């Protein structure tokens, strides 16, 4: 197999280390689903979201279909009907259940899906009891990172589901809002000279194929804001008529605002003059100091216009990120906060974690990019149109899953992810 997926993952070795890593990641996914009822795990709240039960099964289907069926002698498929139910978008692997109808899968039950996971986990351990080929190891590492993507999606999809419930149930027990009385730090600007810069994956760990090849870009001198835009600043945007001012918006954005009736970020509601937001810890007052979250590219761009700034390009963001140690000291999934936090520290804060940061860069192929042949080649390349790049991870991203070169991507109207904005300007 010829692959663009990069190995040499600093968190994944070979043999027992790889087996332990898979066990850890798979265990975390099930831990995230702990406490969900069969009903919680079955319902699909919109076409873009998937039920928790489907995430649990799809990540398992990936390991079974991509690896075990072809590489573990004597492996018996758990249920021959499951490939149809839990294939996502892999045309090369056959027909599949329509995405908008995933919430109608009341069967198999959550217990059966967990049994499916156990069956595949046993197969994975049997496979790795002996040395595996480089091609198989490559697929196993891809499976780990694929599952970590779905860990974040599982949480954002549960948040969307629970937000539709008038009871506003909490995914995890509520925690005090703990608003920092010092407020958010003032907004400062860091200058970068630009010039010819190398961007993209540089061979220092795992990367998805769309993160490379590494190549040079000419970056003009620019400034980047020291932190993300806060909820307090977004409330000022609302009060100034930001959602009613057509001149701030891209044409498609203004059409979407009017079609959808947007007046505030997703999950926000005004209760007697105070803004509240639905969170994974239930409905809470909006923290004025925390980064605004759950905004679309259209909203991010409109706010930047309102502020007389612009969004950074993904290349500017990546260049700036090299001034920030990627040392894990960020508000990501491991912190268990499950919501964005106030910026702290010197220099560029919140570059990793808290909220995915919209860039003005379209998600497209880097020079020299070639998708893999077969099903693995459908992972990213087929989505390179009509989407924008986000950088940096969020408060529900696994911390060992993020990289400077990581390219998340969504269509410009999407808001259910933990997406926010950092401003930039030309020098």
Residue, then its C-alpha position, 0 to 999 in steps of 0.5 A: x500500500x502506498x500511503x500519504x499518511x505519516x507515521x513516526x507518531x511520538x505517542x505510538x510505538x510498535x508492538x505492546x506500546x501500540x496495543x496499549x495505545x489502542x486499548x487506551x483510546x478505545x477505552x476513553x471512547x467508551x468512557x465518554x459514553x458512560x452514563x448515556x442511556x440507550x435512548x440518549x445514544x440512539x437519537x440523531x438531532x440533525x443531519x450533521x450530527x450522529x448518535x453516540x451509538x453510531x460513533x461507537x460502532x463506526x469507529x469499531x467498523x473502521x478497525x474491523x473492515x480496514x484491518x481485521x478482515x484482511x489481516x487476522x487469519x480466522x477473524x469472524x465478522x461480528x455481524x454481516x449486517x453492520x458494514x451497511x449500517x456503520x460505513x460512513x462515506x466510503x464509496x469503495x466499500x459498498x452501500x451504506x445506511x443514509x446519514x440522515x437516518x442514523x437516528x432510526x437505528x433503534x437496533x442494534x441496542x447500545x449493549x450490542x454495540x458495546x459487545x461489538x466493540x469488545x469483539x473487535x478489541x479482542x481481534x485487535x489484541x490477537x492481531x498485535x500479539x505478533x509483529x505486524x507489517x508496516x502497512x498494517x501498523x500504518x492503518x492501526x495508527x490511522x484508526x487511533x487518530x480516526x477514533x480520536x476525531x470521533x471522540x470530539x464529534x461524540x461530545x459535540x453531537x451529544x451537546x447538540x442533542x441535549x440542547x434540543x431538550x427543554x429540560x436542558x440536561x447536563x452531559x456531566x454534572x454542573x460545575x460553578x461558572x467560576x468567572x475570573x474577577x480579573x476579566x479577560x486580559x487586554x488584547x495585544x498584537x504580536x507582529x510577524x515578519x512573514x516572508x518565505x515560510x515552510x508550512x504543513x507536516x514536517x515529519x515530526x509525528x503522525x499527520x493526516x494526508x491533507x496536512x502535507x506535503x510540506x511546502x513553501x508559502x510567501x506570507x506577507x507581514x502581519x499581526x495576530x491577536x494575543x487571544x481569541x475574541x471573548x463573549x463580552x466582545x461578542x455581546x458588544x457586537x450584538x448590541x451594536x446591531x451586528x446581526x442586522x447590519x448587512x454591510x458586515x456580512x458576506x453575501x451568503x452569510x447575510x442570506x444565511x442570517x436571514x434564512x436561519x434567523x440568527x441573532x446570537x451564537x449557537x446555543x445562546x438564549x436571553x433570559x431576562x436580559x442575561x445571556x445563557x448558553x447550553x454547555x456539556x455541563x448544562x445551561x449556564x450563564x455566558x462567561x464574559x471572559x471566555x472565548x466565544x464559541x459555536x460561531x460559523x465562518x460567516x459570523x467570524x468574518x462579520x465580526x472581523x469586519x466589524x472590528x476592522x480586522x480580518x481572519x488569519x490565513x491558515x499559514x499565518x496561524x501555523x507560522x505564529x503557532x511556532x512561538x507557542x510550546x505544544x506542551x499539553x498545558x491547554x484547556x482540552x479534553x483532558x482538563x475535563x472542563x468541557x467548555x472554553x476558559x479565560x485566556x491566561x499567560x503571556x504571548x499568544x494565548x489559547x492557540x491550542x484548545x478552548x475553541x477551533x479558530x476559523x481561518x480565511x483559508x479554503x480547505x484545498x490540496x497542498x501542492x503535490x498532494x495525491x490521495x491514496x488509492x482505494x478507500x483510505x484515499x476517501x478520508x480527506x481529499x473528497x471534501x476539498x471544496x466549499x469548506x474552510x480550515x480551522x486550527x488549534x483544537x478545542x476544549x473537547x479535543x484529545x490533547x495528543x491528537x492536535x498538531x500545528x499542521x492539523x487542518x480541521x474543516x467545515x462548511x462556512x455555515x456550521x456552528x455546532x462545533x466549538x468554533x471561535x475566532x482570533x483576529x489578524x491584520x496586515x502590517 
